[in-house]
Amino acid sequence: MPSSFAVGVMAKAPVPGQAKTRLIPALGAQGAASFQRELTLRALQTAAAAAPGAVTLFTAGDPSHPLWRHCHDRFGVTVVTQYGAHLGERMQHALQALLRTHDRAALIDTDCPILEARHLAELQTALDVARMAFIPAEDGGYVAIAARELPAVAFGELEWGTAAVMRQTREALTG
């Protein structure tokens, strides 16, 4: 019997002045928010191709933003508000929610538009032999994470936003 696979997408509401703030000098507040919107739609397209009918959008920021309804209507995704004190807790809660109803789950954010469904399929296959799998990012973090079981220590005391995240995650999982 094949295992079930779900994908979660972590996304921030595309609110001008609050989304992609490092890009505001180049794109303006509205341009940065529009870019965030397009990245979200691209990530959902990838997730829906990898796990048809099993995609959850975990949202941050304005919970009533009209994009969330659009995403639900366009992709048929479940929309859930992220919760947790820091990124690690939010990721932990999201993966736990996916693993309650699926044997395997992956979590992505919106910041890697070159991520494709085949990459998520490779992560799913990696779970045949590993409890967790990652696609590392060039900056020391990761682009995607997949799990078939989620240790409580997976996202503990990490220095989020630094080049040490992938290394610290590996240490937490093997330590």
Secondary structure, DSSP 4 states (H G I P E B T S, - for coil): -PPPEEEEEEEE---TTTSSGGGHHHHHHHHHHHHHHHHHHHHHHHHHHHSTT-EEEEEES-TT-HHHHHHHHHH--EEEE--SSSHHHHHHHHHHHHHHH-SEEEEEESS-TT--HHHHHHHHHHTTT-SEEEEE-TTSSEEEEEESS--TTTTSS--TTSTTHHHHHHHHHH-
